[in-house]
Amino acid sequence: MTDIHKDDLVKEVVIIGGGTAGWLTACHLAKKHGSNTPQGLRVTLIESPNIPTIGVGEGTVPSILESLRYFGISETDIIRECDATFKQSIKFVNWMKPKGNSHNNYYHHPFDYIDSNQFDLTPYWLNGQFEGHSYTDTIGIQSYVSDLHLAPKLMTHEEYAGINGYAYHLDAAKFSQLLTRHAVEKLGVKHVLAEVKDIRLTDCGAIDSVVTDNQGEFFADLFVDCTGFSSLLLGQTLGVNFISKNDVLFADHALAIQVPYTDPNQTIPSYTISTAQEAGWIWDIGLSERRGTGYVYSEKYSSHARAEQVFRDYLRQSIGDKVDELPCRRIEMNVGYREKFWVKNCVAIGLSQGFVEPLEATGLLIFDDTAKMLAEQLPSKMSTMPIIAERFNKIGRYQWDRVIDFIKLHYYLSDRDDAPFWRDNRSQESTPQKLLDNLALWRERPPSDYDFITKQEVFYRTNYLYVLYGMAFNTDISAIAYRYTEQGKAEQKHSLILQQKAKVQGMLLPHRELLQRIKQYGLQKI
């Protein structure tokens, strides 16, 4: 790929930047390519000792379990060392207008998968057969379990297994520390604490080496940019442009406050709470030792002072005037992605690649997925790197566009009209055409697996079903009602779900109690 090493084998990778993105990338590369063996890929991660992890979001999605299990990290260690809790759902509060005198203006986006190959209750629910039941309560048990603050698994389950699908809430800094230790001690990654002072290029414009302040110069066949929003390698050095998407997604700032528990036995929800506000939304995440909270908002629709007032007023409802003593951090968010993600011998992973608001824990999802893709697609020779780079860029661009579609869906479907932020979000001019086309189809029939045509989709039919029908999207299937004539079978399946609800209520432990038991006794090893 570089002018002097074109036909050489890819033997050396240097990652610039740590944090979750950097260490996930290091773990994927080292595990896949045997860095703890003499013949394996040499992976070095250079991390500044002076730059803290941003840690905007502390939520994950279920796919992270597959990666952590693959790395060989114990789930018990995650619970014990990362202040981690279980996450079964995202609970969306006040994203729609209140209906009548209802105090339950929310819906869940659970993590349990809806298998299209099994009997599907969706069309029968749309036809009104289960009137009075929400969509999620009709088709499964997870939103019910979540509302009861029960855990998704038992002590007798193996690590990474449970009754319901789940992910984690965790402390981002502690999670990075766990990944660091595992990568270095178990997977053979070399860890260097140093500041990058210079980046040297070859005659053809590829990266030849990076020069540090106290550890000398590092050469590599491939450099991975995990330097966050600064995008030191891909953006600043190689000049790859950033494509802003703030015309689609308006939120461009976040405030973050860490909230201590006032009661050590306080109930911990096993879901992220996402509460809509006048110019954005607030995340509220229960870790085992504290709450992680933040307000994502648009500066165009709210001053910073007003946003902080809205945020503190929200927290005041649960902790009173103690909120005035808590420090608040403001983070500017670059919403969009780089024009390319892999140029010459440099690939960006993490915030240096792109970012959208953490509404559906999209950050860690994309970081982990692209790190895995890099490890799977890493060429053995420099000469084939341009081919892999072109494919990586094509897939990455597709994934970012689909993530933006899915985030925009939440805003576009909202019927809130109490503030300009919400009214403007429903403008077709700010909504991607692919999303508008899908919604036109889904007004006549529910989403189909065939609407999601590649293996590189980030969000699938299941995710769209939960959001569409949680937000009262109107799918009129009267013209195709003749296809759905098995009302008796639908009733039987729904009855089984009701029986499951009764069964798990007496079986599952309260969320906090299970966490305490895991910390004390540990889970069964795989």
N, C-alpha and C positions, 0 to 999 in steps of 0.2 A: 504494500500500500504506500509506504513512504518511498522516496526515490532510491534510497540505498539498501532497503530491506525488502524489496518488492516480493521476492520469492521465498522469503524466510518463513519458518513456522511461527505461529502465534504462541509465544511461550511466556510472555510477561505482560501483566495488566496492572496499571496503577490507577487507583481510585482517588480522586481529590475531593475531600469532604466526607464527614461522618454522618451523624444523625441516623434516623431510621432508614432513609433511602440509601445512604452509603453502605450501611452495615447489612441491610437486606441484600444489596447487590453483591457485596463481598461473600456473604454466606452462599448465595446461589451459585456464583462462579466457582468458589472453592469446593463446594460439595459436588458439583457436577463434574469438575475437571481435576479432582484428586489432588488438591493443593497440599494435602498432608502426606503425600507420597513423593519419593525422589523424582519421579518422572512427570509429576503433575504440573499444572499451570501455576506459575508464581503470581500470587495476588498480593499487592501492597496497598494499604489504605493510608493516605496522608491526611491527617486531621489537625486543624488548628486547635491549640489548647485554649484559645481566647474567644471562640465563637460558640454561644449556647445554642442548643436545639430550639427551633421555633416552637414546635409542639402546639400548633393551632388546634388541631383536633386530637382527641384521645380515643376515638372509636375505630373499630375495624369491621370487616365483613367476613363471612364464613370461609372464604377462600384462604385466609391467612392460616387457618388450621392446617391445611394441606402443606403449606410451606414450612411451618414450624415443626410439624411431624417429620417431614423430609429432612430437615436439618439435623434432627435428632435431639431437639430441645424438649425437656420434660414440661408437660403442662403444669405439673405441681410447682415447678420452679417459676413459671410465669405468674401463677397465682401468688406465690410467696414473695417474689422479688420485685414485681412490677406494679404493686398496688392494684392488681387486676381484679375485675369482676366480669361476670358473664353478660353478654348482650344478645338478646333474642329478637329485638325489634327496634324500630324507630317509631316513636309515638308523636304524631303530628297534631299539635294543639292550636286551635284558632286559625287554621289555614283556610277555613270557610266561614261564611257568616253563621252566627248562631241560629239554630232552627227552633222557633217558638220559645218556650221557657226551659229548653234543655241546657243542663250544665255539663253535658258530655260532648262538647264540641271537639272531638278528636277522632283520629283513626290510627290504626297500626299498619306499619309495613313490616310484617314478620319475616323471619329467615327460613321458614319451612318451605320446601320446594313443592310446586303444584305440578304433578306429572301429567302431561297431556295424553299419555298412553293409558292412563287409568280413567275410570268413569269420572267425568268432570261435572261438578255441580254448578259451574258458572252460568250456563244458559238457563238453568232452572231457577237460579236466584234472580237472574235478569227478568225472567217471566213472572216474578212475584210469588213463586211457590213458597219461599221462606220469608215472607213479609214479617217485619219486626226484628229480624236478625241482621246484623251487619254482614258485609261480605266475608270478612275474615272469620267471624264467629260461625258462619255457615259452612265454610270449607275446611276448617281446621281447628286445632286447640291452642295454638301458640299465643294468640292475642289474649285468650282467656287466662292461660297460665301466667302471662306477663302481667296482666292487671291484678292478679292475686299475689304478685311479687314472689313467685316461686322460681326455683332454679330449673335449668333445662336438663339436668342430669342427676344421677344418684351417685353416692360414694362407691357403689359396686360397679359402676361403669368404668371401662378402661379410659385412659387418657385420650382426649380428642373424640370421645363418643358420648352420645346422650339420647334422651327421648326426643328432644327437639333440636333443630339446627341452631347453632349459636356462633358468636364471635366473642370478642373481648372489648371491654373498656380498660385502658391501662395508662399508666404514667409514661409519657413519651420518652422522657430522659432516662428513666429506669429501664425501659424496654431497650433503648439503644445500648445501655450498659450491659444488659444480658446478652444481646446480640454480639457486642464487642468481645466479651469474654469467651463466648462459644466459638466465634470465628477464629480467634487467636489460639485458644487452648485445644480445640477439638478439630478444626477444619484447616489449620495451617496458614492462616492469613497473617501477613506481617503488618504490624501497626506502628506507624510513625507519627509522633507528635511534633509538628513543625508548621511554620507559616510558609506558604508559597510566595516567593519574591519575584520570580521571573519565569516566563514560559518561552522556550526556544523552539523555533520552527525549522523544518527542513526547507530545502530550496523549492519544493513543490507545495509548500504551505501546510503540510501536516505537522503535528506536534512531535518534536524530537525528544524533548526532555522538559522537566520542571525543576527549578532551582529553589531550594528551601533556605531558610535563615540559619538553621543549625545542624541540618542532617545531610547537606550536600546536594548533589544533582541526581535525579532519578530518570532513567531511560525506560521506555516500554514500547511494546508493539501496539497496544491499545490503551487509551486514556479514557477514564469514565468521569464525567463532570457531575459531581453531587454537591456543588457549591451553593445550592439554594437559589434564591431570586437573583443573586448577582451573576450567575451563569458565567463564571470566570473564564472557562475554557471555550465553550461553544458560542456563547454570546459575545463576550468582550474580546477574546483573542481571535476566534475564527469569524466573527462578525455575522453570525446567523440572526436574522431579524426575529423579533417577537411579534406574533399576530394577536392583537387585542381582541377579546370577545366581550368587552363591556357594553357593546350595543345589544347583546343578547342577555347576558347576566349582569345585572346592575350593581350587585354588592361588591364593594372594593375595599372595605376595611373590616377589621374585627377588633373587638375589645375582649380581653380575657381576664378573669378573676378566679383565683383558687379559693374555694370556700371550705373552711374547716367544719367538721361535724360538731354540733353542740351536744349531741347525745351519742356515746360510743355504740349504742345498740340501735341507732336510727335505721329505719328500713332503707334498703338499697334497691332501687328499681333495676330490673334486668333489661332495661331498654334505654336508649337515648331519648330525652325529651326535646323536641324541636317546637318551640312556641313562636308563632308568627307575631311580629310587632309592626309598628307603623312604617318602618323603612327597611325591614329585613326580618331576621329571626334569631332567637336565642337558643343555644344548645345548653343542655344541663345533663351532665354525666356523673353518675355515682361511682366513684372508686371506693376501695375498701377503707381508705383513711381520710378521704376528703371528696368534695365535689369539684369537678372541672366544669366551668361555665364560660360562656362567651356570647357576644352579640355580633352577628354578621350583618352589616348594613351598607347602604349606599350613601356616599358623601353628597351626591347630587340631591338626595331627598331628605337628608338630615345633617345638621351640624354635628361636629364631634361632641360638643358639650351636651346637646340634646340627646345624642345616642347614649352617652354615659349616664344621663339622668334616667332614661328609659330602662337601661340595664340595671342600674342600682335599685330602681323602684320595683323591678321584677324580683330581685333577690331580697328586697326588704319584706316581701310577703312571707318568706320562710325563715329569715334570720333576724328580722327587725333592724334596728339602727346600727347593729354591729357591722352592717355592710359598709358604713361610712369609714370604717377603720381599715378596710381591705384595699390593697394597692390594685390599680387597674392598668393593664398594659395594652397599648394600641399598636396594631399591626396593619401595615398597608399591604394590600393583596394585588398582585399583578394577575389579572384574570385573562387567561388565554394560553397560548403555547408557541413554541419556537417553530419557525418555518420548516426546519428539518431537525431531527433528533440525533442523527448519526451523520457526521461529515468527516471525510477522510478517515483518520484513525482516532476520532473522538466521538463518544456517544454520551448523551445526557440522560440522567435518571433522576427523578424527583422534581423539586421545584425549579431546577435549572432547565427542565424540559417543558413544564407547564403547570398550571394551577387553576382550579375553580373552587368556589366555596365548598366547605366540607359538609354539605347537606346530607349526603348519603355515604359518608366516609370514603369519598372518591379518591382522596389523596393517597392513602396507604394502599388502596386497591390498585391504582394505576402504577404506583411505585413498585409494588411487589410483582405485578403482572409483567411489567416491562423488564424488570431485573431477571425474572424467570425466562422471558423470551431471549434476552441477551445471552444468558447461560446456555440455553438450548441451541441458539443459532450461531454461537461464536465460531467463526471460521478457523480451520486448522492452519490455513496459509494466508499470508497477507494479500496474495493475488486475487483471492475470492472475496475479500472484504467489501469492495464496492457493490457487489451483487447483494450481499447480506444487508448492507447499509440501506440500499434502495428498498428492499422488502420491509426492513424494520421501520423505515420512515412511512411507508404506505400504510402498514398496519397501525402504527402509532397515531397517525393523523386520523385514521378511521375511528380508532378508539376514543380519542379526545372529542371528536365531533359527536359521537354517540353519547358520551358522558354529558356533554353540553345539552343535547336534546333532552336527556332524562331529567337533568336539573331544571331546565326551563319548563318541562311538563308541569311541575308542581306549582309554578307561578301562573302559567297560562290557564290552568284549570280552576284556579281560585276565583270565587265569586265575590271576594272582598272588594268593596268600592269606597272604603272609608279614608283612603289616602292616595295621593298621586302615584306612589311607588307601585301599588297594587293595580291601579287602573292602567298604568303604562305597560305593565308586564303582560297584559292581555292583548297588546297590540300585535297584529299579524306581522307588521313590519319588523318587529324585534324577535320574531319566532322563526326558527329554521324551517325551510320548506319541507324537508323530509319528515319532521314532526307533524306539520300540518297535514301532509298527505296521509300519514298513518292514522291521525285522528279522524280524518274523513272516512277511512275504511272502518275504523272501530266504532263509528256511529251506527254502522249497519251490522256489524258482527264483532264478537270478542277478538282480542289479539290471538294470533295463531303462531305456532312455532315457525311457520314459513315466512313470517314477517321479519324474522331474525336469521339472516341467511348465512352468516359466517361463524366459525368457531372463535373468532376474535371479538365477538360481542362482549360488552362489559355488563350490560343489563339485559335481561331476557324477558320472555313472556310473563313469567311469574312476577317479576318486579313491576312490570307495567300493570298487570291485573290488580295488584294490591293498591297502587297509587290511583289508578283510574277510578276504581269503584269505592275506594276510601274517600275520594273527592267528588263523589256523586256524578261521575261522567255518565251521560245518557247514551247507552247502546240500545237502539230499538231493533229487536230481533223478530218483530211481528211478521215480517215478510218471510222469515226462514223458520218460524216456529214449528213447522211440520217436521223438521229434522229432529226435534226433541220431544219424544213421546213416551219416555221411560220415567214418568213421574213416580211410579211406585219404587223403582230402583233408586231414584234420587232420595226418596223419603227414607228408605232403608239405610242408605249411606249416611244420611244426616243423623239418623238415630244412633248409628255406631259412633259418630263423632261426639254426640251428647254423652254416650256411655263412657267414651275415653276421657271426657272432661271430668266426670264424676270419679273415675278411677285414679287419674293423676293427681287430683286434688288431695286425696288421702295418701298418696305415694311420695310426692315430691316435697323436699324440704324448703322452708323459706330461704331466699337467696343468700342473705347474710349468714345464716346458720350453716349452709353448705360450705361457704367460703371459709368459715372458721374451722370447720372439720378438715377441710383440705389442707389448711395451713398446719393443723396439728398432726394429722395422720398421713397425708399424702394420698394421691389417687393410685389406682392399679396401673403398673407399667404395661406398656403394649407388649 
